[in-house]
Amino acid sequence: MLPVLQSNLPYLLQAAVYTVVLSAVVIVAGVLLGIVVGTIASAAPAPVRWLINAYVFVFRGVPVLVIMFLGFYSFPAVGIRLDAYSAVAISMIVYVGAFVTEAVRGAIAAVPKGQIEAALSIGMRRMTMLREIIVPQALRLAIAPVLNISLMAVKQTSYASIVGAWELSFAAREVVERTLAAFEIFFGVMIIYFIICYPLAKAASLAEKRFSFDH
């Protein structure tokens, strides 16, 4: 192992823990938000669907870094004081939620219509049908895209350093400024990110093969 990287590895690993924690919070909360909003979008009246469509359209069409800046500066503007981690986490949760909403909504739409027609033919109410038939199958279909969205979220936490949140990328910049060993440090950071992201990427690949109506 390169000497500079070896001597600074404990510091980078400590920062990696912050990255993992931030990623976990964002993924869990963002996925829950997306599941709720995506399910509502499939059964809500038109005005609610329009609001959800606007939310998804805007947040999927804007870079996450812009959303982070808006979150970081908008809370103080309305008198709410949040640390950098909280502002970044809230911003990314809402951002990830938009992607998951679309994935869940698409998964619900992919449930075979024959099953919906059969449920309606026996007099099942729409909410019961959603809870008992559609949503369980849709969540199975949504697993792979949600895992890919989660992978994206882990990578995007690296932008948190720009608004002052200390995590792996921030720590790497600190070490580079002190040692001037940019290649060695960012080579190590690349490996750490790969170790964090590989399980999600592998799980998404397996889910695409396992969870489909063809199996």
Sequence and secondary structure as in RCSB ss.txt:
>XXXX:A:sequence
MLPVLQSNLPYLLQAAVYTVVLSAVVIVAGVLLGIVVGTIASAAPAPVRWLINAYVFVFRGVPVLVIMFLGFYSF
PAVGIRLDAYSAVAISMIVYVGAFVTEAVRGAIAAVPKGQIEAALSIGMRRMTMLREIIVPQALRLAIAPVLNIS
LMAVKQTSYASIVGAWELSFAAREVVERTLAAFEIFFGVMIIYFIICYPLAKAASLAEKRFSFDH
>XXXX:A:secstr
  HHHHHHHHHHHHHHHHHHHHHHHHHHHHHHHHHHHHHHHHHS HHHHHHHHHHHHHHHTS HHHHHHHHHHHH
HHTT    HHHHHHHHHHHHHHHHHHHHHHHHHHHS HHHHHHHHHTT  HHHHIIIIIHHHHHHHHHHHHHHHH
HHHHHHGGGGGGGT  SHHHHHHHHHHHH  HHHHHHHHHHHHHHHHHHHHHHHHHHHHHSSTT 
